[in-house]
């Protein structure tokens, strides 16, 4: 059993376009228009929270079932990932493991 979990990590930056609309800008400097819901999801992708934790937060805020929220969350992350606005990081669930070298 692996003790690592993949965590979504936001990439790029958020800005406003000339009309004041929210956009996400990836490392290739390409801008993507977003709404406030997607901006909230993007901000939550901090590389520290699992999909389940994010789902729980969003479900409480929106008062929508976890199953519905998780489907929306996965779809949003897939779109963000395809735009190079999300990457995945491994987090150890057990930090007591260390690697030592004998001399």
C-alpha positions in Angstrom: 0.0 0.0 0.0 1.4 3.4 -1.0 1.6 6.2 1.5 1.7 8.9 -1.1 -1.3 10.8 -2.3 -1.5 13.0 -5.4 -2.6 16.5 -4.6 -3.7 19.0 -7.2 -1.5 22.1 -7.3 -2.5 25.3 -9.1 -0.1 26.8 -11.6 0.0 30.2 -13.3 -1.6 33.3 -12.0 -5.0 35.1 -11.7 -5.6 38.5 -13.2 -8.3 40.6 -14.7 -8.6 41.4 -18.4 -9.2 44.9 -19.8 -12.9 44.6 -19.1 -12.4 43.5 -15.5 -13.2 39.8 -16.0 -11.2 37.2 -14.1 -8.7 35.2 -16.1 -6.1 32.6 -15.3 -2.7 32.9 -17.1 -0.6 29.8 -17.6 3.2 29.7 -17.8 3.0 30.1 -21.6 1.2 33.4 -21.0 -2.1 32.2 -22.4 -5.1 33.6 -20.7 -8.3 31.7 -19.9 -11.6 33.4 -18.9 -13.1 32.0 -15.7 -16.0 32.6 -13.4 -16.0 33.1 -9.7 -16.8 29.4 -9.0 -13.8 28.2 -11.0 -11.6 30.8 -9.4 -12.6 29.5 -5.9 -11.7 25.9 -7.0 -8.4 27.0 -8.5 -7.4 28.8 -5.3 -8.2 25.7 -3.3 -5.7 23.6 -5.3 -2.8 24.4 -3.0 -1.0 21.0 -3.3 -1.9 20.4 0.4 -5.5 19.3 0.2 -6.8 16.1 -1.3 -9.7 15.9 -3.7 -11.8 14.6 -0.8 -11.0 17.5 1.4 -11.7 20.0 -1.3 -15.0 18.2 -2.1 -16.0 18.4 1.6 -15.3 22.1 1.7 -17.2 22.9 -1.5 -20.1 20.6 -0.6 -20.6 22.5 2.7 -20.3 25.9 1.1 -22.7 25.1 -1.8 -25.0 22.8 0.2 -24.8 20.2 -2.7 -24.1 16.5 -2.3 -20.5 15.4 -2.2 -21.1 13.1 -5.2 -22.3 16.0 -7.4 -19.6 18.4 -6.2 -16.9 15.7 -6.8 -18.0 15.3 -10.4 -17.9 19.1 -11.0 -14.5 19.3 -9.2 -12.9 16.5 -11.3 -14.3 18.1 -14.5 -12.9 21.5 -13.5 -9.5 20.1 -12.6 -9.3 18.2 -15.9 -10.0 21.5 -17.8 -7.5 23.4 -15.8 -4.9 20.6 -16.3 -5.4 20.7 -20.0 -4.7 24.4 -20.0 -1.5 23.9 -17.9 -3.1 25.6 -14.9 -2.9 22.5 -12.6 -0.2 20.0 -11.9 -0.1 17.1 -9.4 2.2 16.7 -6.4 2.9 13.7 -4.2 2.4 14.2 -0.5 3.5 11.6 2.1 0.8 10.7 4.4 3.3 9.4 6.9 6.1 11.9 7.5 8.0 9.6 9.9 9.8 7.9 7.0 13.3 9.2 6.5 16.1 8.0 4.3 19.5 7.6 6.0 22.9 6.7 4.5 25.4 4.8 6.6 29.1 5.7 6.3 
